[in-house]
Amino acid sequence: MEKKRRCAVFTIVKNEYYFLPIWLKYYKKYFADQDIYILDHQSDDGSTDNLTVNHIPVVNEIAFDHNWLVETIENFQVSLLEKYESVIFAESDELLYSPDMPLNALIELFLIDPTKKHITCLGYEIIQNLEKEAPLEIGDEIFKHRDYWFKYPDYDKTLISKVPLKWVWGFHYAKNIDKDYSYNLHLMHLHRCDFELMLKRHEERANKWKLKGDGGGAQHAIGDREGVLKYFNKQLGDIKLIPERHKKIFDGI
């Protein structure tokens, strides 16, 4: 039997022209191209053309069909665990990191720890200060232009695992395991990093994509400026300055 590789990372995308290049640039710091996988849900914006990593087309006529999405991710995680000792799933606006060590060093500690089967991250949302921070341009380093975040428990996700996970919609937790906050793993969520970008993504999703009206991910159906702004400011935690030692990890991103 062929020896398993150490860790793979994968995501699923549909027209992520802004976030996918950032996601790739970040995870390529820690993973070889052969260990990075992009599930491509019928992107037609050119964002998945000419990738140097593994590119796997997936097809479903409905966007945000949450049952299909969770099943697709779970099945792909299982297939990767046949070849890898551990697997990370992170959506295109999610960057996993440790403030204490490089991500690949954390993974190695996890892999040699027989008492740990998965790790839960501490979720933070970066947010544009609309009064102080200008809109981002393509190619801008996010953390040179954004200074604020808030703790968001909904993003305390379990995304790195040695065993198959059974997620709920949104991947906010897995039903078959308890959360484990070992190793001080963090998640930086970028959805609110730029309001104009967020508005454009919502407009496309609400007005151009076929969404499944099953009550899941209702925010994706919000496509007008007033509604998106209301959602942008909804359920925010205590907004604070991002510590410099956290920002430094994303130099060049």
C-alpha positions as CSV (number, residue, x, y, z in Angstrom):
1,M,0.0,0.0,0.0
2,E,1.3,3.4,-0.9
3,K,2.3,5.6,2.0
4,K,-0.2,8.3,2.8
5,R,0.8,11.9,2.4
6,R,0.6,14.2,5.4
7,C,-2.2,16.7,4.7
8,A,-4.4,18.0,1.9
9,V,-6.4,21.2,1.8
10,F,-9.4,21.8,-0.4
11,T,-12.2,24.2,-1.1
12,I,-15.3,24.5,-3.3
13,V,-15.9,27.6,-5.4
14,K,-18.3,29.2,-7.8
15,N,-17.1,32.4,-9.5
16,E,-14.7,33.5,-6.7
17,Y,-12.6,35.8,-8.9
18,Y,-11.5,37.8,-5.8
19,F,-11.2,35.3,-3.0
20,L,-9.8,32.3,-4.8
21,P,-6.5,33.9,-5.7
22,I,-6.1,35.1,-2.1
23,W,-7.0,31.6,-0.8
24,L,-4.5,30.0,-3.2
25,K,-1.7,32.5,-2.5
26,Y,-2.1,31.9,1.3
27,Y,-2.3,28.1,1.3
28,K,0.5,27.7,-1.2
29,K,2.8,29.1,1.5
30,Y,2.2,25.8,3.3
31,F,1.1,23.2,0.8
32,A,2.5,21.9,-2.5
33,D,0.3,22.2,-5.5
34,Q,-0.3,18.5,-5.6
35,D,-1.9,18.7,-2.1
36,I,-4.3,21.5,-3.0
37,Y,-7.7,20.7,-4.5
38,I,-10.3,23.0,-5.9
39,L,-13.8,21.7,-6.4
40,D,-15.2,23.9,-9.2
41,H,-19.0,24.4,-9.1
42,Q,-19.4,25.5,-12.8
43,S,-17.5,28.7,-12.5
44,D,-17.7,30.8,-15.7
45,D,-15.8,34.0,-14.7
46,G,-12.4,32.7,-15.6
47,S,-11.3,32.3,-11.9
48,T,-10.6,28.6,-12.3
49,D,-8.8,28.7,-15.6
50,N,-5.2,27.6,-15.8
51,L,-4.9,26.5,-12.2
52,T,-1.6,24.7,-11.3
53,V,-3.4,22.8,-8.4
54,N,-5.8,19.9,-8.7
55,H,-9.0,21.1,-10.4
56,I,-12.2,18.9,-10.0
57,P,-15.4,20.0,-11.7
58,V,-18.6,19.4,-9.8
59,V,-22.1,20.0,-11.2
60,N,-25.4,21.0,-9.7
61,E,-27.8,23.3,-11.3
62,I,-28.8,24.9,-8.0
63,A,-26.4,27.2,-6.1
64,F,-26.5,26.8,-2.3
65,D,-28.3,23.5,-2.4
66,H,-27.0,22.8,1.1
67,N,-27.7,19.1,1.2
68,W,-25.8,18.6,-2.0
69,L,-23.0,20.9,-0.8
70,V,-22.5,19.2,2.5
71,E,-22.7,15.7,0.9
72,T,-20.2,16.8,-1.8
73,I,-17.7,18.1,0.8
74,E,-18.1,15.1,3.1
75,N,-17.6,12.6,0.3
76,F,-14.5,14.4,-1.0
77,Q,-13.0,14.6,2.4
78,V,-13.5,10.8,2.7
79,S,-11.8,10.2,-0.6
80,L,-8.8,12.4,0.4
81,L,-8.4,10.6,3.7
82,E,-7.7,7.4,1.7
83,K,-4.5,9.2,0.5
84,Y,-3.7,11.6,3.3
85,E,-3.3,11.4,7.1
86,S,-5.3,14.5,7.6
87,V,-7.4,16.9,5.5
88,I,-8.4,20.6,5.8
89,F,-11.5,22.0,4.3
90,A,-11.7,25.8,4.1
91,E,-14.1,27.8,2.1
92,S,-12.7,30.4,-0.3
93,D,-13.0,33.3,2.3
94,E,-11.5,31.3,5.2
95,L,-7.8,31.4,6.1
96,L,-6.7,29.0,8.9
97,Y,-3.6,30.0,10.9
98,S,-1.9,30.0,14.2
99,P,-0.5,33.1,15.9
100,D,2.1,30.9,17.6
101,M,3.7,29.0,14.6
102,P,3.4,28.4,10.9
103,L,0.4,26.5,9.8
104,N,2.4,23.5,8.6
105,A,4.2,23.3,11.9
106,L,0.9,23.1,13.7
107,I,-0.3,20.4,11.3
108,E,2.8,18.3,12.1
109,L,2.2,18.6,15.9
110,F,-1.4,17.5,15.2
111,L,-0.3,14.6,13.1
112,I,2.1,13.2,15.7
113,D,-0.4,13.6,18.5
114,P,-2.3,10.2,18.9
115,T,-4.8,11.8,21.3
116,K,-6.2,14.2,18.7
117,K,-8.4,13.4,15.7
118,H,-9.5,16.9,14.8
119,I,-9.0,20.5,15.7
120,T,-11.6,23.3,16.1
121,C,-10.6,26.9,15.3
122,L,-11.4,30.1,17.0
123,G,-13.4,32.1,14.4
124,Y,-12.8,35.8,13.8
125,E,-14.5,38.0,11.2
126,I,-12.4,40.8,9.6
127,I,-14.6,43.9,8.9
128,Q,-14.2,47.1,6.9
129,N,-14.6,50.3,9.0
130,L,-16.8,52.1,6.5
131,E,-15.9,55.5,8.1
132,K,-12.1,55.1,8.1
133,E,-11.2,52.5,5.4
134,A,-11.4,52.8,1.7
135,P,-12.7,50.0,-0.6
136,L,-10.1,47.5,-1.6
137,E,-8.7,47.3,-5.1
138,I,-7.8,44.0,-6.8
139,G,-4.2,43.1,-5.7
140,D,-4.3,45.1,-2.5
141,E,-2.9,43.3,0.6
142,I,-5.9,43.0,2.8
143,F,-4.2,43.4,6.1
144,K,-2.4,46.5,5.0
145,H,-5.8,48.2,4.6
146,R,-7.9,46.5,7.3
147,D,-7.4,47.0,11.0
148,Y,-10.6,45.6,12.6
149,W,-12.2,42.3,13.5
150,F,-14.6,40.7,16.0
151,K,-14.9,37.3,17.6
152,Y,-17.6,35.3,15.8
153,P,-18.5,31.9,17.5
154,D,-20.4,30.8,14.4
155,Y,-17.0,30.4,12.8
156,D,-15.6,28.2,15.5
157,K,-15.5,25.5,12.9
158,T,-13.9,22.0,12.9
159,L,-12.1,22.0,9.6
160,I,-8.9,19.9,10.0
161,S,-9.4,16.2,10.8
162,K,-7.9,12.8,10.6
163,V,-11.4,11.2,10.5
164,P,-14.5,11.8,8.3
165,L,-16.7,14.5,9.6
166,K,-20.5,14.9,9.4
167,W,-21.1,18.6,9.1
168,V,-24.3,20.6,9.4
169,W,-25.3,23.2,6.8
170,G,-22.7,26.0,6.7
171,F,-20.0,23.7,8.2
172,H,-20.3,25.5,11.6
173,Y,-20.0,22.2,13.5
174,A,-19.8,18.5,12.9
175,K,-22.4,16.2,14.3
176,N,-20.2,13.2,15.0
177,I,-17.5,14.9,17.2
178,D,-17.1,17.3,20.0
179,K,-15.3,20.6,19.4
180,D,-11.6,20.5,20.4
181,Y,-9.7,23.8,20.6
182,S,-6.2,22.4,20.9
183,Y,-3.2,24.2,19.3
184,N,-4.8,27.7,19.3
185,L,-5.9,27.3,15.7
186,H,-7.6,30.5,14.3
187,L,-9.9,31.1,11.4
188,M,-9.8,34.5,9.7
189,H,-13.1,35.0,7.8
190,L,-13.0,37.5,5.0
191,H,-16.7,37.8,4.0
192,R,-17.0,41.4,5.4
193,C,-13.5,42.6,4.5
194,D,-14.9,45.0,1.9
195,F,-18.5,46.2,1.7
196,E,-18.6,46.9,-2.0
197,L,-17.1,43.5,-2.8
198,M,-19.6,41.9,-0.5
199,L,-22.5,43.8,-2.2
200,K,-21.3,42.7,-5.7
201,R,-21.1,39.0,-4.6
202,H,-24.6,39.2,-3.1
203,E,-26.0,40.9,-6.2
204,E,-24.7,38.1,-8.4
205,R,-25.9,35.4,-6.1
206,A,-29.4,36.8,-5.5
207,N,-30.1,38.0,-9.0
208,K,-28.2,35.6,-11.3
209,W,-27.9,32.2,-9.5
210,K,-30.6,29.7,-9.0
211,L,-30.9,29.4,-5.2
212,K,-32.7,26.7,-3.3
213,G,-35.5,28.2,-1.2
214,D,-35.2,25.7,1.7
215,G,-34.5,28.2,4.4
216,G,-30.8,27.5,4.5
217,G,-28.3,30.4,3.9
218,A,-31.1,32.9,3.4
219,Q,-28.5,35.7,3.4
220,H,-27.5,34.6,-0.1
221,A,-30.9,35.9,-1.4
222,I,-30.2,39.4,-0.2
223,G,-29.1,41.4,-3.3
224,D,-29.9,45.1,-2.8
225,R,-27.6,47.7,-1.2
226,E,-29.8,48.5,1.8
227,G,-30.4,44.8,2.6
228,V,-26.7,43.9,2.2
229,L,-25.7,46.9,4.4
230,K,-28.1,45.7,7.1
231,Y,-26.7,42.2,6.9
232,F,-23.1,43.6,6.9
233,N,-23.9,45.3,10.3
234,K,-25.9,42.4,11.7
235,Q,-24.9,40.3,14.7
236,L,-21.5,41.8,15.1
237,G,-19.5,41.1,18.2
238,D,-17.2,43.5,20.0
239,I,-15.2,45.1,17.2
240,K,-11.5,45.5,18.1
241,L,-8.2,46.3,16.5
242,I,-6.5,43.2,15.0
243,P,-3.3,42.6,17.0
244,E,-0.2,43.2,14.8
245,R,1.2,39.8,15.5
246,H,-1.9,38.3,13.8
247,K,-1.8,40.7,10.9
248,K,1.9,40.0,10.3
249,I,1.1,36.3,9.5
250,F,-0.7,37.6,6.4
251,D,2.1,39.7,5.0
252,G,1.9,39.5,1.2
253,I,-1.7,38.3,1.2
